[in-house]
Amino acid sequence: MTVGAGFVWYVFSDIQGRDHLADQALISDLEINMGKYKKLISMFREDSPATVIHPTWISPDNVISETRWDEYKTLFSELGLDAGMRSWGGNSIWFISTAQGLVTGGSSKGYMYKPENPKPLFSSLDKIPEGLASNVKGYRKINDEWYIVFDWDD
């Protein structure tokens, strides 16, 4: 488990993931699998000071055991979280379902649990919404704690 190698892979590789799921598919998936997402939240909080848990790397390095990391990877696989999860300020946790593109341009889509300032809000994130600037996260509310999150850069 090396952060450096994982980070370099994540940042400098061509991410050939799945197509982004439609908003409604993400909402349905969250409803069906809420217990697994709550388990990930609980594990992540227990494993502080971890800030990123990805299928191929962890930050900071060596903060959880290989056995625990395997638990995360199993849940990521079951939930289709291609790029794992990361803390996003305060109590917010970002679950990245899909990530596509290169360092010079790409996008990601997934969930944000308890975002601190979920703006800008959009009624749909099935495509890049008009008015969503590059490198700004756009949100669609699912309920009081959960949002779909989409970001892109060019």
C-alpha positions in Angstrom: 0.0 0.0 0.0 1.8 3.1 -1.1 0.1 6.4 -1.3 2.6 7.7 -3.8 2.1 4.9 -6.3 -1.7 5.0 -5.9 -1.9 8.7 -6.2 0.2 8.7 -9.3 -2.0 6.0 -10.8 -5.2 7.9 -10.0 -4.0 11.2 -11.2 -1.9 10.3 -14.3 -3.7 7.2 -15.7 -6.5 7.1 -18.2 -9.5 6.2 -16.1 -11.5 3.8 -18.3 -14.4 3.3 -16.0 -18.0 2.6 -16.7 -20.3 5.2 -18.2 -21.9 7.4 -15.5 -25.1 6.0 -14.2 -28.3 8.0 -14.7 -29.6 9.9 -11.6 -32.5 7.6 -11.2 -30.3 4.5 -11.3 -28.1 6.0 -8.6 -31.1 6.9 -6.4 -32.5 3.4 -6.8 -29.1 1.8 -6.0 -28.8 4.0 -2.8 -32.3 3.0 -1.6 -31.6 -0.7 -2.2 -28.1 -0.7 -0.7 -28.5 1.9 2.1 -27.4 -0.7 4.7 -24.1 -1.2 2.9 -23.5 2.5 2.6 -24.2 3.0 6.3 -21.7 0.3 7.0 -19.1 2.0 4.9 -19.8 5.3 6.8 -19.4 3.6 10.1 -16.2 1.8 9.1 -14.7 5.0 7.7 -15.4 6.9 10.9 -13.8 4.1 12.9 -10.8 4.2 10.7 -9.9 7.9 11.1 -7.4 9.3 10.2 -8.0 7.7 6.8 -9.1 10.4 4.4 -9.2 8.4 1.2 -9.9 4.7 0.7 -9.6 3.7 -2.9 -9.6 0.2 -4.3 -5.9 0.6 -5.1 -4.6 3.0 -2.5 -5.2 4.6 0.9 -4.3 8.0 2.4 -2.6 8.3 4.7 -0.7 5.1 4.0 -0.9 2.2 6.5 -3.7 3.5 8.6 -5.8 0.4 8.3 -5.0 -3.3 8.1 -5.0 -5.3 4.9 -7.9 -7.3 6.2 -9.9 -4.1 6.8 -8.9 -2.8 3.4 -10.2 -6.0 1.9 -13.6 -5.4 3.6 -13.8 -2.0 1.9 -12.8 -3.4 -1.5 -15.5 -6.1 -1.2 -18.2 -3.4 -0.4 -16.8 -1.1 -3.2 -17.2 -4.0 -5.7 -20.7 -4.9 -4.5 -21.8 -1.3 -4.7 -19.9 -0.4 -7.9 -17.8 2.3 -6.3 -15.0 2.4 -8.9 -13.0 5.1 -7.1 -13.9 4.4 -3.5 -14.6 7.1 -0.9 -13.0 10.1 0.7 -13.7 12.6 3.4 -14.9 15.9 2.1 -14.7 18.4 5.0 -16.5 18.0 8.3 -18.9 15.1 8.3 -19.2 14.9 4.5 -18.2 11.7 2.7 -17.9 11.4 -1.0 -18.6 8.1 -2.6 -17.3 8.0 -6.2 -19.3 5.5 -8.4 -17.6 6.4 -11.7 -14.6 8.4 -12.8 -13.7 9.0 -16.4 -11.0 10.8 -18.3 -7.5 12.0 -17.9 -5.8 14.6 -15.8 -6.4 17.1 -18.6 -10.1 16.5 -18.6 -12.6 14.1 -17.0 -15.6 13.7 -14.8 -16.9 11.8 -11.8 -20.3 11.0 -10.4 -21.5 9.4 -7.2 -22.9 10.4 -3.8 -22.2 12.9 -1.2 -23.3 12.1 2.4 -24.1 15.2 4.4 -22.4 17.8 2.2 -21.7 21.0 4.1 -22.7 23.4 1.4 -24.5 21.5 -1.4 -24.5 24.2 -4.0 -25.1 24.6 -6.9 -28.2 22.4 -6.9 -29.6 21.0 -10.1 -32.7 19.0 -11.0 -30.6 16.6 -13.1 -27.0 15.5 -13.3 -27.5 13.1 -16.2 -25.3 15.4 -18.3 -23.1 18.4 -17.5 -25.7 21.0 -16.4 -25.7 24.4 -18.0 -24.1 26.7 -15.6 -21.9 24.1 -13.8 -18.3 25.4 -14.1 -15.3 23.2 -14.5 -13.9 22.0 -11.2 -17.1 22.8 -9.3 -19.2 20.0 -7.8 -22.9 20.0 -8.8 -25.5 18.4 -6.5 -28.9 16.9 -6.8 -30.8 16.4 -3.6 -31.9 12.8 -2.8 -32.9 13.5 0.8 -31.7 15.6 3.8 -28.5 13.6 4.1 -27.7 12.3 0.6 -27.0 14.0 -2.7 -25.9 12.9 -6.1 -22.7 14.7 -6.9 -21.1 15.3 -10.3 -17.9 17.2 -11.2 -16.0 17.7 -14.4 -12.9 19.5 -15.6 -11.7 20.4 -19.1 
